[in-house]
Amino acid sequence: MKRLCFIILLALLTLFGCKKNDGYKLSGTDTIDNILYGTGPYYAFGFSVPRGLKVTTSSNPPDVFTILADNDINNNVRKIYFATINFKNSFSRFGQYVDEASASLAFKNLTSFADPQWTELGDSVRANQVWLYRTSTDKYAKIRVISTIAEKRNNLPYAECSFEWVYQPDGSLTFPGK
């Protein structure tokens, strides 16, 4: 009888005692830039929304967004923008705010949204913006731009973006409230 109870207890602990941890995050803060690596073909690091981490763009993975610079002939940066390779319009600017506190509050209060007008690129990325991102499988993330850098470095256009993000993996148009 003791042996049977022990086996049942062990089975229950195995089934209910451990939770699967696939290593994916659903929210956080990260920074991406447009620095190229390699000797050809070149690659950068973008942000994989479904995986919640920075990944290489060397194999053109879907649902990874990058930050790029639009520059003039002298490599002066005119603006920076988000781009992704998932073959659908994936970006929508939810709002532009006057300061960090307003953007942070809007981001926190963004718990649901109506299906917006999506664009291919996240054009003219600046601090204190809130963006929506749609994956290739119609799952969503909200992104608050904390800071950006757009300048010429070593005579090359340089773009950098620090952002806070929350991913909604169930495909609904709602995000968890904080």
N, C-alpha and C positions, 0 to 999 in steps of 0.2 A: 504494500500500500504506500509506504514512504517513497519507494522508487517511482511509482506511478504519479504521485503528487509532484515529485521533483521533475519528472519529464514534462508534465503539464505546465508547471511553473516556468521551466526553461523555454518551452515553446511559446508561452504567452509573452515572456520577456523579449524573446527574439522577434516576435511579430509586432509588438506594440512599444517596446522599450527603446528602439532605435528609429530615428527619423532619417530619411534619405537626405543627404546634402550633396547636391550636384555641383556645388561651388559657384553657382550663378547668383549675382546680386540683383536686387530689384530697384535699388536706389543708391545714390552716392554723389561724390564730387570728383571730377577728373579734369585733366588738361590735355588738349591735343594741339599739334602744330603741323606745319607743312614741310618740315625738313625731310629731304629725300635721302635714302640710304641705298647701298649697293653700288655696283659698277655697271649695271645694265643687265637686265631690266631694273629700273629703279623702283623703289617702293617707299611708302610712308607708313605711319601708324595712325589708324583711325579708331573710332569707338564703336564696338559691337554692342548694340542695344540689347538684343536678346541674351547675350552672354554677360553683359555688365562689366566689360573690360576692354582695354586697348589691345588691338590686334594689328598684325601686318596686313597691308593691302596687296601683297605680292600675288595672291591668287584671285584677286577681285571678289572677295567674299560679299554676299548680299547682306543688307541690313547693317552695314558699317558706314557711319558718316565720317567725313573728313572736313577739315577747314582748309580753304584755298584762298589765294590772293589774286585779285584782279589788278594787274599792274600796267603801267604805261611803257613806252619803248625804253625808258631809262631805268626801269625796274622800280619806280616809285609806286607804292601801293595806293590804289584808288579806293578799294574797299575789300572786305573779306566776306566769304560766303561758305555755307555748308553745302556739301555734295554727297551723293550716295550712288551706289550702283545696284539698284534693285528693280530697275525697269518700270518704275511708276512714279508719279508725282508724290513726294513724301514729306514735304515741309509746309508748315503753315505758321506764320507769325501770329501768335495769340495777342501779344501786346508789347508796346514800348513804354517804359516808365521813366520818370524823371530822376529817380534815385534808387539806391540798392534796397532800402526799406520798402518802398512801394512795389518793386519787382518781386521781392521775397514774399511779401504778403499776397500778391496776386498769384504767385506760384503755389503757395500753401493753400490758398482758397480755390484753386483750380482742381475741382474734384469731378467735374463732368463737363462735356462740351458737345455741341452739335457738330455734325460732320462739316468741316470747313472747306473752303476752296484751297486745294493742295497745289503746290508748285514744285517744279523739278528741282530747284535750288533754294536754299535758305539764303536769300539775297540780303546783302548789307547787314551783316551780323555786328551788333554792338553790345556793350555792357547794358545791363538792366532791361533786356528783352526776355520774353517768354515765348518759346517755340513749341509746337506740336510736331511729332515725328511719327510717320506711319511706315511700318515694316512691309516687306513684300507679302506677308501673310496676314495683313490687316490687323496688326497688334500695334499698340500705341505707347509713346513715351512723351513726357513733358520735360522741357529743358529750360532752365533759367541761366542766361548768360551772366556770369559773375564779372568777368573782365576779358578784354581782348588786347592784343598787340598787333599793329599793322604798320610795318616799317621796312626799310631797306637795311639788310645786314650783309656785310661782305659783298656788297653790290648785287645782292639777290633779294627778291621780294620775300618777306617773312610774315607769316600769319600765325597767331596763337589764340586759343580760346579756352578759358577756364569756365566750367559750367557745373551746375547741379542738375541731376536728372532723376526721374522716377519712371519705371517701366511697368506697363499694365499687360501682363502676358495672356490674359484671358480673352482679349479681343473686344472687350466692352469699351464704351466711351466714357468710363468713369475711372477715376484714380482713388486710391485709399486716402482718406483724410488723416491729418496729423493731429 
